[in-house]
Amino acid sequence: AAATVERALLDELAPDPDLGATSQAWPFVAQRVRRGTLTLLARFTSALNTSPELLYDPTTTLLSRRLLDIVLAQEVARAERHGRPLTLLLISIDRLEALDAATGPGTSERVLERVGILTRRYFRIHDWLARFDGNSVCAVLPDTGPEIAGVLAERFRVSVRQRLVLEDHRDGARVPVTLTIAVIGADVVPAGIAPEGVLKAATQAVNRALMDGGDRTERGPLEAQEVSITAAAATLGTGTLGIRRMIREGRLPTTRRGRHTYVSLAAIERLGGGQPDS
């Protein structure tokens, strides 16, 4: 219900020439609306005596993974609807578990906490910052293309390496905390972007970088994982009725977002279709 109200407010404000989606003020206006939604959710969960960890990660104090999934889906849909840029950064702390052995028990938790603090200080107030998994955090950057985001990611990586330096208790050696950062984005978000596909692409980019030693940024495209029913029909050389029959038979997985139904591009390719034109 809160997400529905948020979307209605943003859609109402978007056409406004002074505050809408084409104005300089839009990122701040949109973020105020979104933060208001989170505040309502926080108060609601508190009233229900629900764990605050549903909303915020206790170690990094960033948003929880559950909220990351919600926020990313909303930002992908909004960027696609308004033709805006969007980039996701997956920030992975290199060899986090090994830090405990080198610098003492509990170091990994303190490093995560510190990275969370530095992340909040570095990125903009209208960016979404969240815990992703055991050694990673995410930054969702609305209205930011991959080129600018890549520069921001590299500066953040270098800054953390310079500012977070530990000492190996075994020999006194300096141990800098290094990051591997995936940059996945597009200047214009295409139709058919699955939020879970964005996270998968970011994870794959981090893994590629780690194979080369980590401590670097790795860029990747924001590619569609789904297409419309019409595009699926054109690709497979059939009509929309044929596609709907395949969907009912379970041969084509679909995703429903808003009023639109999307078909899995991977499933289309397995059935013999190539890359659709649109």
C-alpha positions as CSV (number, residue, x, y, z in Angstrom):
1,A,0.0,0.0,0.0
2,A,2.8,2.4,0.9
3,A,4.5,1.7,-2.5
4,T,1.2,2.4,-4.3
5,V,0.9,5.7,-2.6
6,E,4.5,6.6,-3.4
7,R,4.1,5.8,-7.0
8,A,0.9,7.8,-7.3
9,L,2.6,10.8,-5.7
10,L,5.6,10.6,-8.0
11,D,3.5,10.1,-11.1
12,E,1.5,13.1,-10.2
13,L,4.6,15.3,-9.7
14,A,6.5,14.0,-12.7
15,P,4.9,16.3,-15.4
16,D,5.4,19.5,-13.3
17,P,7.8,21.8,-15.1
18,D,9.4,23.1,-11.9
19,L,9.6,20.0,-9.8
20,G,9.0,17.1,-12.3
21,A,11.1,14.4,-13.9
22,T,12.8,16.8,-16.3
23,S,13.8,19.4,-13.6
24,Q,17.0,19.7,-11.7
25,A,15.0,19.4,-8.4
26,W,13.5,16.0,-9.4
27,P,16.1,13.8,-7.7
28,F,15.6,15.6,-4.4
29,V,11.8,15.7,-4.7
30,A,11.6,12.0,-5.5
31,Q,13.9,11.1,-2.7
32,R,11.8,13.1,-0.2
33,V,8.8,11.2,-1.2
34,R,10.6,7.8,-1.0
35,R,12.1,8.6,2.4
36,G,8.7,9.5,3.6
37,T,7.5,6.1,2.5
38,L,10.3,4.4,4.4
39,T,9.5,6.5,7.5
40,L,5.9,5.3,7.3
41,L,7.1,1.7,7.0
42,A,9.4,2.0,9.9
43,R,6.7,3.4,12.1
44,F,4.3,0.7,11.0
45,T,6.7,-2.1,11.7
46,S,7.6,-0.5,15.1
47,A,3.9,-0.4,16.0
48,L,3.6,-4.1,15.1
49,N,6.7,-4.9,17.2
50,T,8.4,-6.1,14.1
51,S,12.1,-6.4,14.0
52,P,13.8,-3.2,12.7
53,E,16.2,-5.5,10.8
54,L,13.4,-5.9,8.2
55,L,14.3,-2.3,7.1
56,Y,17.9,-1.6,8.2
57,D,21.0,-3.7,8.5
58,P,22.3,-3.5,12.1
59,T,26.0,-3.7,11.2
60,T,26.3,-1.2,8.3
61,T,23.1,0.8,9.3
62,L,22.3,0.8,5.6
63,L,19.0,-0.4,4.2
64,S,18.3,-4.2,4.5
65,R,18.6,-6.6,1.6
66,R,14.8,-7.0,1.6
67,L,14.4,-3.2,1.1
68,L,17.1,-3.3,-1.6
69,D,15.0,-5.6,-3.7
70,I,12.0,-3.4,-3.3
71,V,13.9,-0.1,-4.0
72,L,15.7,-1.6,-7.1
73,A,12.5,-2.8,-8.6
74,Q,10.9,0.6,-8.2
75,E,13.9,2.5,-9.6
76,V,14.2,0.2,-12.6
77,A,10.5,0.7,-13.4
78,R,10.7,4.4,-12.9
79,A,13.9,4.8,-15.1
80,E,12.3,2.7,-17.8
81,R,9.0,4.6,-17.7
82,H,10.6,8.1,-17.9
83,G,13.7,7.2,-20.0
84,R,16.2,8.1,-17.3
85,P,19.6,6.8,-16.6
86,L,20.2,4.3,-13.7
87,T,23.3,2.6,-12.3
88,L,23.9,0.0,-9.6
89,L,27.2,-0.3,-7.8
90,L,27.9,-3.6,-6.0
91,I,30.7,-2.9,-3.5
92,S,32.5,-6.0,-2.3
93,I,35.1,-6.0,0.5
94,D,38.0,-8.1,-0.7
95,R,39.0,-11.2,1.5
96,L,36.9,-9.9,4.4
97,E,37.0,-13.3,6.3
98,A,40.9,-13.3,6.1
99,L,41.0,-10.0,8.0
100,D,39.9,-11.7,11.2
101,A,42.9,-14.1,10.9
102,A,45.4,-11.3,10.1
103,T,44.2,-8.5,12.5
104,G,42.1,-10.3,15.2
105,P,38.6,-11.6,15.8
106,G,35.8,-9.2,15.1
107,T,37.7,-7.2,12.6
108,S,35.4,-8.1,9.7
109,E,32.3,-6.7,11.6
110,R,34.2,-3.5,12.4
111,V,35.3,-3.1,8.7
112,L,31.7,-3.6,7.5
113,E,30.5,-1.0,10.0
114,R,33.2,1.4,8.8
115,V,32.5,0.8,5.1
116,G,28.8,1.5,5.8
117,I,29.7,4.8,7.4
118,L,32.0,5.8,4.5
119,T,29.4,4.8,2.0
120,R,26.7,7.0,3.6
121,R,29.2,10.0,3.7
122,Y,30.4,9.6,0.1
123,F,27.2,9.1,-1.9
124,R,24.4,11.5,-2.4
125,I,21.4,11.9,-0.1
126,H,19.0,10.7,-2.8
127,D,21.0,7.5,-3.6
128,W,19.9,4.2,-2.1
129,L,22.5,2.4,0.0
130,A,21.9,-1.1,1.3
131,R,23.5,-4.3,2.6
132,F,23.7,-6.9,-0.1
133,D,25.3,-10.0,1.5
134,G,28.0,-11.0,3.9
135,N,30.8,-8.9,2.5
136,S,29.0,-6.5,0.1
137,V,26.9,-3.4,0.1
138,C,25.0,-1.8,-2.8
139,A,24.5,1.7,-4.1
140,V,21.5,2.4,-6.4
141,L,22.2,5.7,-8.2
142,P,19.1,7.2,-9.8
143,D,19.5,9.6,-12.7
144,T,23.2,8.6,-13.0
145,G,24.7,6.9,-16.1
146,P,27.5,4.3,-16.0
147,E,30.3,6.7,-17.0
148,I,29.8,9.1,-14.1
149,A,29.0,6.2,-11.8
150,G,32.2,4.5,-12.8
151,V,34.2,7.6,-11.9
152,L,32.5,7.8,-8.5
153,A,33.1,4.1,-7.9
154,E,36.8,4.4,-8.6
155,R,37.2,7.4,-6.4
156,F,35.4,5.6,-3.6
157,R,37.6,2.5,-4.0
158,V,40.8,4.6,-3.8
159,S,39.5,6.6,-0.8
160,V,38.6,3.5,1.2
161,R,42.0,1.9,0.4
162,Q,43.8,5.0,1.7
163,R,41.6,5.6,4.8
164,L,41.0,2.0,6.1
165,V,44.4,0.5,6.9
166,L,44.7,-2.2,9.5
167,E,47.7,-3.8,11.2
168,D,48.6,-7.5,11.0
169,H,49.0,-8.6,14.6
170,R,51.4,-11.3,13.5
171,D,54.2,-9.1,12.0
172,G,52.9,-5.5,12.2
173,A,52.5,-5.2,8.5
174,R,50.0,-2.7,7.1
175,V,46.8,-4.3,5.7
176,P,44.8,-1.9,3.5
177,V,41.1,-2.7,3.1
178,T,40.4,-3.0,-0.6
179,L,37.2,-3.1,-2.6
180,T,36.0,-4.6,-5.8
181,I,33.2,-2.7,-7.3
182,A,30.8,-3.7,-10.1
183,V,29.3,-0.9,-12.2
184,I,26.1,-1.9,-14.0
185,G,24.0,0.8,-15.6
186,A,22.6,2.5,-18.7
187,D,22.1,6.1,-19.8
188,V,18.6,5.1,-21.0
189,V,17.1,2.0,-19.2
190,P,15.6,-0.3,-21.8
191,A,12.4,-2.2,-21.4
192,G,12.5,-5.7,-20.0
193,I,15.1,-5.1,-17.2
194,A,14.6,-7.6,-14.4
195,P,15.8,-6.3,-11.1
196,E,17.2,-9.7,-10.1
197,G,19.0,-9.8,-13.4
198,V,20.8,-6.5,-12.5
199,L,22.0,-8.0,-9.2
200,K,23.1,-11.2,-11.0
201,A,25.1,-9.2,-13.6
202,A,26.7,-7.2,-10.8
203,T,27.7,-10.4,-8.9
204,Q,29.2,-11.8,-12.1
205,A,31.1,-8.6,-12.7
206,V,32.6,-8.8,-9.2
207,N,33.5,-12.4,-9.6
208,R,35.3,-11.6,-12.9
209,A,37.3,-8.9,-11.2
210,L,38.2,-11.1,-8.2
211,M,39.6,-13.7,-10.7
212,D,42.1,-11.0,-11.6
213,G,42.9,-10.2,-8.0
214,G,40.2,-7.8,-7.1
215,D,40.9,-4.2,-5.8
216,R,39.4,-2.7,-9.0
217,T,36.2,-1.6,-10.6
218,E,34.5,-3.8,-13.3
219,R,31.9,-2.4,-15.6
220,G,29.0,-4.3,-17.3
221,P,26.0,-3.4,-19.4
222,L,22.4,-3.1,-18.2
223,E,20.8,-5.6,-20.6
224,A,17.2,-6.7,-20.9
225,Q,16.4,-10.2,-19.6
226,E,12.8,-10.0,-20.7
227,V,10.7,-8.8,-23.6
228,S,7.1,-7.9,-24.2
229,I,4.7,-10.5,-25.5
230,T,4.6,-8.7,-28.9
231,A,8.4,-8.8,-29.2
232,A,8.4,-12.5,-28.2
233,A,5.8,-13.3,-30.9
234,A,7.9,-11.5,-33.6
235,T,11.1,-13.3,-32.5
236,L,9.5,-16.7,-32.6
237,G,7.6,-16.1,-35.7
238,T,4.2,-16.6,-34.2
239,G,1.2,-14.5,-33.0
240,T,0.5,-13.2,-29.6
241,L,-2.1,-16.0,-29.1
242,G,0.7,-18.5,-29.7
243,I,2.8,-16.9,-27.1
244,R,0.0,-16.9,-24.6
245,R,-0.6,-20.6,-25.2
246,M,3.1,-21.3,-24.5
247,I,2.8,-19.3,-21.3
248,R,-0.2,-21.3,-20.2
249,E,1.7,-24.5,-21.0
250,G,4.6,-23.4,-18.8
251,R,7.1,-23.2,-21.7
252,L,7.6,-19.4,-21.4
253,P,8.2,-18.0,-17.9
254,T,6.7,-14.5,-17.4
255,T,7.0,-11.6,-15.0
256,R,4.2,-9.2,-14.2
257,R,5.2,-5.6,-13.4
258,G,2.5,-3.1,-13.2
259,R,0.1,-3.5,-16.1
260,H,2.7,-5.2,-18.3
261,T,3.7,-8.9,-18.8
262,Y,7.2,-9.7,-19.8
263,V,8.5,-13.0,-21.2
264,S,11.9,-14.5,-20.3
265,L,14.4,-13.8,-23.1
266,A,16.5,-16.8,-22.1
267,A,13.4,-19.1,-22.5
268,I,12.8,-17.6,-26.0
269,E,16.3,-18.3,-27.0
270,R,16.0,-21.9,-25.8
271,L,13.0,-22.3,-28.1
272,G,15.0,-21.2,-31.1
273,G,14.5,-17.5,-31.2
274,G,17.3,-15.0,-31.6
275,Q,17.8,-11.6,-30.0
276,P,14.7,-9.6,-30.6
277,D,14.9,-6.2,-32.4
278,S,12.8,-4.5,-29.6
